Amino acid sequence: MEPLLRLSEIKVVFGSFTAVDGVDLSVAERELRFLIGPNGAGKTTLIDVITGRTRPSGGRVLFGGVDITGRREHAIVRAGIGRTFQTATVFERLSVADNVDLAASYRMGPLRLLRRRRGISDAVAAVLERVGLLRLADRGAGVLSHGQRQWLEIGMLLAQQPRLLLLDEPVAGMSAAERERTGELLTEISADHTVVVVEHDMEFLRRYARDVTVLHEGRVLTEGTVARVQADPRVQEVYLGRDVRVAEPVAAGAVEVE
Ligand SMILES: Nc1ncnc2c1ncn2[C@@H]1O[C@H](COP(=O)(O)OP(=O)(O)OP(=O)(O)O)[C@@H](O)[C@H]1O
């Protein structure tokens, strides 16, 4: 079966520096794929290529079998690809519900926008329920905690009904409880969406990841289940070079970030 997302031979060159160097990546429908790799490995650049923020110097991006390489960002959102950034971009002066409502309207035509009812629509309420923010619907987004902002941003993405969600370090800066809730949320979302998560947090990865792609110096170093990737000496090596402690290999076969 054709994967939902297929990157082939993606290359990104900034001046004389090659940030992404011939990456092939296939993500099937309803997959929860983690993308990891040391700083500067090219993870964000790859996400930028998929979302049209960066035009690749070479290679193709196929989404649902359609070539979307080089399309503009808004066209890619409309095609069904949504992303979050490392820092949540919510409108602080608007209520939590209005943030979701506004995001939902992004894909609506002008007639539907005009016909929109006042108050919280069922669709907005359903999204808020899913991300655990329904009881805060009327509060200003500016009062949310860091974790709640991230969930709101995920909710704003869901409101746009994307087929593919790209999340850039969703648990960075979160408390342990917030991480756990986020892990559960990602697992729930991936039941009916395809999700690609860029994440540094190895503990989080061990708990919630299924399949992992490891990037290093702009190339795919290895790919597979969490257990396989963690046991790979090449992965341990690239992380070791960057101050990452290797845990008891027999117990967990795991790599831990300090
Ligand atoms: N616009 C740009 N111009 C020049 N170099 C860039 C540009 N964007 C990224 N780079 C370089 O490309 C490389 C890959 O960067 P990228 O942000 O994709 O890595 P990353 O894996 O997401 O790293 P991190 O985990 O630190 O976010 C880095 O060396 C970075 O300095």
The ligand as an SDF file (V2000), in Angstrom:
LIG
                    3D

 31 33  0  0  0  0  0  0  0  0999 V2000
   18.3420   28.7200    7.2750 N   0  0  0  0  0  0  0  0  0  0  0  0
   19.4920   28.0890    7.5390 C   0  0  0  0  0  0  0  0  0  0  0  0
   20.6490   28.5420    7.0500 N   0  0  0  0  0  0  0  0  0  0  0  0
   21.8250   27.9090    7.2910 C   0  0  0  0  0  0  0  0  0  0  0  0
   21.9360   26.7750    8.0200 N   0  0  0  0  0  0  0  0  0  0  0  0
   20.8000   26.2840    8.5430 C   0  0  0  0  0  0  0  0  0  0  0  0
   19.5220   26.9070    8.3420 C   0  0  0  0  0  0  0  0  0  0  0  0
   18.5780   26.1610    8.9860 N   0  0  0  0  0  0  0  0  0  0  0  0
   19.2420   25.1440    9.5650 C   0  0  0  0  0  0  0  0  0  0  0  0
   20.5600   25.2190    9.3060 N   0  0  0  0  0  0  0  0  0  0  0  0
   21.5820   24.2600    9.7460 C   0  0  0  0  0  0  0  0  0  0  0  0
   21.1950   22.9760    9.2960 O   0  0  0  0  0  0  0  0  0  0  0  0
   21.5080   21.9760   10.2700 C   0  0  0  0  0  0  0  0  0  0  0  0
   20.2690   21.2150   10.6290 C   0  0  0  0  0  0  0  0  0  0  0  0
   19.4290   22.0490   11.3980 O   0  0  0  0  0  0  0  0  0  0  0  0
   18.0430   21.5490   11.9950 P   0  0  0  0  0  0  0  0  0  0  0  0
   17.4570   22.6950   12.7450 O   0  0  0  0  0  0  0  0  0  0  0  0
   17.2210   20.9400   10.9270 O   0  0  0  0  0  0  0  0  0  0  0  0
   18.5170   20.4210   12.9870 O   0  0  0  0  0  0  0  0  0  0  0  0
   17.6840   19.6620   14.1150 P   0  0  0  0  0  0  0  0  0  0  0  0
   17.9780   18.2200   13.9390 O   0  0  0  0  0  0  0  0  0  0  0  0
   16.2580   20.0850   14.0510 O   0  0  0  0  0  0  0  0  0  0  0  0
   18.3980   20.2090   15.4220 O   0  0  0  0  0  0  0  0  0  0  0  0
   17.7900   20.5960   16.8600 P   0  0  0  0  0  0  0  0  0  0  0  0
   17.5420   19.3100   17.5310 O   0  0  0  0  0  0  0  0  0  0  0  0
   18.9160   21.3620   17.4710 O   0  0  0  0  0  0  0  0  0  0  0  0
   16.5560   21.4220   16.6300 O   0  0  0  0  0  0  0  0  0  0  0  0
   22.1280   22.7140   11.4470 C   0  0  0  0  0  0  0  0  0  0  0  0
   23.5220   22.6160   11.3500 O   0  0  0  0  0  0  0  0  0  0  0  0
   21.6700   24.1550   11.2550 C   0  0  0  0  0  0  0  0  0  0  0  0
   22.6170   25.0630   11.7840 O   0  0  0  0  0  0  0  0  0  0  0  0
  1  2  1  0
  2  3  1  0
  2  7  2  0
  3  4  2  0
  4  5  1  0
  5  6  2  0
  6  7  1  0
  6 10  1  0
  7  8  1  0
  8  9  2  0
  9 10  1  0
 10 11  1  0
 11 12  1  0
 11 30  1  0
 12 13  1  0
 13 14  1  0
 13 28  1  0
 14 15  1  0
 15 16  1  0
 16 17  2  0
 16 18  1  0
 16 19  1  0
 19 20  1  0
 20 21  2  0
 20 22  1  0
 20 23  1  0
 23 24  1  0
 24 25  2  0
 24 26  1  0
 24 27  1  0
 28 29  1  0
 28 30  1  0
 30 31  1  0
M  END
$$$$
